[in-house]
Amino acid sequence: MRGRRVNQKTEARHILTLVHKHFCTRLSGYIERPQLIRAKVPIVKFRDKVSCVEFDLNVNNIVGIRNTFLLRTYAYLENRVRPLVLVIKKWASHHEINDASRGTLSSYSLVLMVLHYLQTLPEPILPSIQKIYPESFSPAVQLHLVHQAPCNVPPYLSKNESNLGDLLLGFLKYYATEFDWNSQMISVREAKAIPRPDGIEWRNKYICVEEPFDGTNTARAVHEKQKFDMIKDQFLKSWHRLKNKRDLNSILPLRAAILKR
């Protein structure tokens, strides 16, 4: 089985290398910024010139299919999730802490961090849908049935009436002052912070965010203390600034919020 996984990864890298060359030579009139990221899950990043939509393309990433539908379900479970995630991703990008290829947080890790925060509030805004609907979100569910999972989950009715501004401020405060980066792992699957495992993938890592299906660390790209300190510093500075000024523009200028990258 291990040999099969190695062969699949090698095949995926080979296919994506060919795709990258094809994009650079034949599709340059339609796309821009093609970039091959040789990560654990290799991807080709590019942007469509007409729509300005950015794409990440990968091959043989079955877990990626499962977690796409998991995130989609969370996004439509509660109306505040999508706008909060969007603002936080814009904020992180503006402060240059949202680029796994440069040793900071991937967008996927950021989304999981937002979901985790909403799950751990004194009055939670989100539950763990993997716990409530294990038959729909189990890793054992056949791949061709995964797309049906969101249809089985009704909207979640939370008693928490916090507005988006308060949730953004609370998110920054949580990771600036409350979350224990040294001993805890972010787990959306468990809907709580749990002790770090003792496995090699988690040992001596600066940030631990559990992938909900295969249990790997989605924040493994943060492997330099300098980058980790920069991330923590941005959480702390932005929390203080937003708390004092109560103005989103103080941490995310309007131009940066609407600028197409």
Protein Blocks (a to p, Z undefined) as FASTA:
>chain_A
ZZmmmmmmmmmmmmmmmmmmmmmmmmmmmgghiacddbfbdcdddddfklopacdddehi
lklmmmmmmmmmmmmmpmklmmmmmmmmmmmmmnopacfknopacfklmmmmmmmmmmmg
mbafbdcfklmmmmlmgcklcfklmmmmmmmpccdddfbfcdfklmmmmmmmmmmmmpcf
klpccdfklopacdddfbfklgopabdcddfklopafklmmmcfklmmmmmmmmmmmmmm
mmmnopaklmocfklmmpcZZ
